[in-house]
Amino acid sequence: MPNINTIFNWLLNLNGIVSPYKTCWVFFAFLALRAQADKFQSGYTFIKNKPGAMLVGGWCLLFTFVCATMALCRKRLRGAPTRLPTNC
């Protein structure tokens, strides 16, 4: 059975990978809703300029995706386990 610290560190590494990619969906949804803003009624608009909103949303999506991918690659290069040890 693996040490509890090993499992905790594995879960911590997994959260560090999954959480940023999950945030990418927020920016993707923002872009999708903003692209079809004429179909929805809203009392509040975060960025009123549509091209500006698309630019900011696209930049945030790209930046988050690139940083999450770089973190994933860095964790794999450092030898962090990608799965639980086989002796559990």
Phi, psi and omega in degrees: 000134182288156177294145181297328178293325177295316179294317179299315179295323178296316178294324177296317177295320178297318178296323178294339178268315186287319186300313178295323177293326177297323179294331177301326179294330177295314180291325176297317178295321177300314180296317181295317178292321181292327178293332181244038184296335181290343180273349185238145176261134180215140177277346182224134175237123184298308177235115187287330180281114185297312178298323177294320178295319179294323178294313180295315179296319178294319179296317180296318178297311181297315181297316180295318180295316180295315179296320179295319179292320178295321178294321178297314180295320180295320179294321179289324180291327180283353178089020177295141181294138179263353176209168179295151176302150186283349183269021179263000000 
